[in-house]
Amino acid sequence: QEEFARHWAESLAAGRLNFEAEHRRKDGSCFPVEVSAHVIELNGLRHGHLTIRDVTERKRSEANMRLQTLVLDQIQDHVTITDLDGIITYVNESKCQGSGYAREALIGQFVSIFGNDPNADANQEEIARTTLETGHWQGKLANFRADGSKLYIDLRTSLIRDAAGQPLCMVGVGTDISERLRVEKTLQERESFYRGVIETSADGFWVLDMEGRLLEVNEVYCRRSGYSREELLNMRIGDLDAHEHPEETRQRIRTILESGSNLFETRHRTKDGTAWQVEVNASYSPVNGGRIFVFLRDIQRRSRSEFLLRTRLQLSDLALKTSLEELMQAALDMVELATGSHIGFFHFVDPDQETLALQAWSSNTLKNMCTAEGKGQHYPISQA
């Protein structure tokens, strides 16, 4: 009653007044009303004329609009609403923060205020026109912030219609993908860098899964093995390792998994069947369910040099401790081991240069190939 009396006094003073209030129904419940009060003079008396309108539905609609605005202002996507001519009528808080513009600076502007990037999927005018014609548009583009910097977004637009199907406005929802593009570019550059390192390495390179399947190989290993990349990517360790059995390979993988890495030597087999000595440096990574990264170094030449050095030292030691015959046999045994031969013997040419004397055979030759008959005998070279 006090509030009504105050409003009535204001109406008398001003001649008219509009205000909102709450009225009570017969059942005691309240509902919002809008009151228009007018002062009318009649027969020298001042009368009050009040028009009271139930605004329950309007209040409900306003509450819904406030809720929708609150929600739109709190989502991370950029939301822009325009009329059918592309004039901005609403932007949410994320759009303001992302663009660097105040909301007041954007309302009433054409969408071209965000600029046009020549590398975008479409310009602002084309997006608005396509949305009107087809009802939607989707693509990537760069908006320009207030400071001139680029904001990369993935934009989806829609044409909004009323209940009768008539176009009302256009809505654009954009996701800021600037950081994602930056990360993707960094990853691509890093991948290119590591790919360059791997492809220019003097060592072979594999990526294996936990079952020993080859997932990636570099060109160096392709050339050394004689297989194409496509052939190798359909193979397992056991198809290439000439030394390990399948159970040994599985145990090797378990060792790498437990310790994180392993360095060892083995022999691989090329496409033509040739075996070659290889030093394997393998490391485990948990990425993608578990991967083993392997560098493979051809140590055939190094192993041969090391073998020859050991052989020289062993023969020098034998020369001091054994007979000439034993020394020659040991030398033949070592040559067979280095060359993969099965027969080895020494023939000495007599001073006449016409006859030979058999002096020594390798251990394998005597055991598996022939007997030592004729040792020390001389016979013509023509019969050798």
Secondary structure by P-SEA (a helix, b strand, c coil): caaaaaaaaaaaaaccccbbbbbbccccbbbbbbbbbbbbbcccbbbbbbbbbbaaaaaaaaaaaaaaaaaaacccbbbbbbccccccccccaaaaaaaccccccccccccccccccccccccaaaaaaaaaaccbbbbbbbbbccccbbbbbbbbbbbbbcccccccbbbbbbccaaaaaaaaaaaaaaaaaaaaaaaaccbbbbbbccccccccccaaaaaaacccaaaaaacccccccccccaaaaaaaaaaaaaacccccccccccccbbbbbbbbbbbbbccccbbbbbbbbbaaaaaaaaaaaaaaaaaaaaaacccaaaaaaaaaaaaaaaccccbbbbbbbcccccbbbbccccccccccccccccccbbbbcccc
